[in-house]
Every structure is written in C-alpha cells, then in structure tokens.
Amino acid sequence: MVESEDKAAAVEAIGALLETSQVGAEAVMGMSFDQLTKDSRRKIQSELEDLNKQLSFTLKERPASSGDTLELRPFSAEEDRDIFAARTEDMGAAGDGSGGPAGNLDDEIRAALARVDDEEATWLVAVDSGQKVGMVFGELVHGEVDVRIWIHPDYRKKGYGTAALRRSRSEMAWCFPAVPMVVRSPAVDPR
C-alpha cells in the first residue's frame, strides 16, 4: 500500500492483500485506525448508549420500543423469502438501496447474498416472539454504511423501528468496524 502511486493503486493493493472486493478495500482505505482502539470503542459505545436514552417513547405509546424482546438475525434465503417479498411489495423498490425498481425476487436475494459474502452488506430479519416484524439492511456505499429499516405494515407504530435501530447499531458496528453509519427509514403511507 505504501508503495502505491495513488489512491486507486492503494485500494487495489488492499483488495489483493485482504482478498476483498473494491468496495471493501475502499472502506478499509477510508478507515480511521484510531477508532479501533479499545478506548475509542468505549467512547463510541458510550455515545450509542446516550443516543438510546434520547430515542425514547413511553412504553404505552410504543410498547416494542424498549427492544427487550426484539432479536435481529441474519437473513436466510430459504426462511426469509416471505418477509423480503412483503417488503418488496410494500416498497416497490430494489432491496439494495439504490432506489431502482424491484427486480425478480430470487435475483435480488442472490445479489444480496453475494454482497453479504463480499462483506459489502448485511441483511437482518427483525423477529419478536417468533414473528418476523421487519428487516434491517446495511449496505457499504462510498465508505459509509447505509442502514435502512423496514417494518412490516402490520407492526408499524408500535416501536419496532426504534427497537430495530437500537439493535442494529451494534450489529453494523460489528460487521463494519469504524465505518460511519447513515440511517434511513423509508417513508410510509400514513394510512
């Protein structure tokens, strides 16, 4: 990397060294290594806890917002095709966050799992008491993690979005250490 003439060559060297994609290599190139120290990670954790305190509703208004019963687990093509299909029908957009129209469901799932394998994305399913209530998407884009949260229409306005946000921050930090996160919550029909 230090022998590289320019940034593009350095990214290529990182990709070869780590056997990762260009997107992954660009993320490593943009990392601030001081954020990986134990002290820095403690400070980040403290900031996350402070943000959790600010993201509060009364439990009466949004009973699921505490997140006590919500779990996030990795997306499975076999088990979770149904929740992704519901999301795609609801949003009418591709699952990669591009904003483009939804493609063939199986093609989208294959492409997503390829990005997950390349460590460019993580897809999580939000589950509460055995019920799939939504999905969390993390996609590495231009050195940032673009996090999108989608809650199934049957479970909206109960606090699941807040709970998923709380849970997803630590998941994204684990998957993409020291990469800045940008959280997106898609607009929904207020019906």
Stockholm file with secondary structure:
# STOCKHOLM 1.0

chainA/1-191         MVESEDKAAAVEAIGALLETSQVGAEAVMGMSFDQLTKDSRRKIQSELEDLNKQLSFTLKERPASSGDTLELRPFSAEEDRDIFAARTEDMGAAGDGSGGPAGNLDDEIRAALARVDDEEATWLVAVDSGQKVGMVFGELVHGEVDVRIWIHPDYRKKGYGTAALRRSRSEMAWCFPAVPMVVRSPAVDPR
#=GR chainA/1-191 SS CTTCSSHHHHHHHHHHHHTCCHHHHHHHHTCCGGGGSHHHHHHHHHHHHHHHHHSCCCTTTCGGGGCSSEEEEECCTTTSHHHHHHHHHHHCBCTTSSCCBCCCHHHHHHHHHHHHHTTSEEEEEEEETTEEEEEEEEEEETTEEEEEEEECGGGTTTTHHHHHHHHHHHHHHHHSTTCCEEEECCCCCCC
#=GC SS_cons         CTTCSSHHHHHHHHHHHHTCCHHHHHHHHTCCGGGGSHHHHHHHHHHHHHHHHHSCCCTTTCGGGGCSSEEEEECCTTTSHHHHHHHHHHHCBCTTSSCCBCCCHHHHHHHHHHHHHTTSEEEEEEEETTEEEEEEEEEEETTEEEEEEEECGGGTTTTHHHHHHHHHHHHHHHHSTTCCEEEECCCCCCC
//
